[in-house]
Amino acid sequence: MASAGTLPSDWQGAEGFRQLHALAKELLYLWEDAGASSEERVSDVEAVSLAALAVAEARLEKWQRRQKTLLTHCEELHRKVQQGLESLRDAASAFTAEFEALRELPLARKLAGLEKVAKEVELAIAEQERKKAGIAVALAALGLDPKDLEGLTAEELEAEQQRLKPMMRVKYAEALRALGLNPDDFDLDGDLASMAARLREVEAKVQAQQTAALANAKRAREIWEELGEEPDKQRDKHAIAMQGKALGCRIEASVAAALEASRKHWEERRAEVAKETNWLHVCLRGHGAAEVVEPFLRENGRLHQAARAACRTKLEQLRGECRVLEKEDRQKLHQLYRDSGSDLTDLESVYRKVEEAESAVARRLLLARETKRMEQYADSISVILGQREELKALVVAGEYFERAARAGQGRWIGNSKHFLEEEKFRRRFVKQYPELRDKLIDSIKAWQEAEGKSFVHCGHKLGERLEEVREHAVALASAQGDLSVVGVLLDVLGVERKEVEEVTSPGGPRRPIQRSKSSPSMDHALPPIARSRSEASVSEAPASEKRKRKQPMSPAQWSSKETATGPG
């Protein structure tokens, strides 16, 4: 600062001031040189001074306003810092000395210092509030009562933080284990607020798991009670045990998973039962009259097993009534299968489909379609069946003579008429068998070519089996009195022993062989070699009459006819 009578260095160093000083010197020289009087000199100095004074006063006013503004800002910051230090309490001592040192500084430096201290105090207050908030959140996460944190010192706040962190880690680990997770795989670090946030997140998952588990247990129980079925003691043990438990109970992840599996099982079971029940109701309405079924369903339309059992019983009753009405159709269809040599297991499959039909109308349609199909099939193979019956009758007659040949001692004594009959039959057989067999094979081949599939009779491919025994006629004629080979032919033709037992047994009643309606007529001796009677009769008869045939002759009739017509 400049001493009295001496201008400040700022003035002396200023360029404008130096120019003014030079002008004053030049003015002084002019005064001396021009001979200026004292009055003139005073007048010039006053004029220059007045001009400088006006500018100086304006500058002074500006700086006074700035000083006032700085003073106002300093007072505001002083109050703010003072309040902050009061809230920091014991932590304020770290800022007191610096704050007091600012009092003696010029306003500009004092303002800068106050701004620095105010910012530091503000950060300290924010840190203190953050600690308080973290502690409050941690206490809430731990389920503890919030404390009055306003009166705690910084050391007390730090101590409280250190006390709460281990407690939060313990609870965090418990929540992780409840979720089926390993706590060692999940660290809980950071400040209390972030730790509390992660703990709340895990606790929310645990709470959701428990809520879902209780809901699953409740739903499983509701379903098995609705269905009237008993829960499985192993699979549903947790659902049984959870009955009556409150939401606050701790449920482990394994138990929650078991309860979910139990609920899913019962949901699937309910869907199955609902599907079955709906099908039962549809079938009941399809088999019975509305005035009978609807009142019954109003009483037994639930999913309960008792109601389902009642529906099944009622449906079986209605099906039984339908079977009574279908008796003639079933008999006709069964006869078609037997006459055509079709597999009766296929017929059983048809009957199963009929029983699975949803309505009486559908049952009748299934039976009608199958009957029509079998009638068409029987018509298509009528020639084959007729030729088979002729060949069968010839072979059965041969079986009669074979059994007579093996029958006891009486064959070699007394009347030898049976030897004559046997010899006549043998010659007739050797002549007729190849013709009948080959015609049957040709008919089967023609049918197979037309239909594009093999002809199967009584479970066997008849054409292939006949091809295999083409030479058996030679064996029949090779040994006098030996007709044992006809047994092989009976097997080839699918003739059961019981069909010929009564006809061929010596000493038994000689009555015609019982055959199906599709068998051809043979009441005029053996069929001629040229064209078989079955082929002629089938081609001439209408389709509705092709399955109505006369019974074939017995072996006795064969013999009597041979006696009348002579051998060959």
Disulfide bonds with the S-S distance in Angstrom:
none
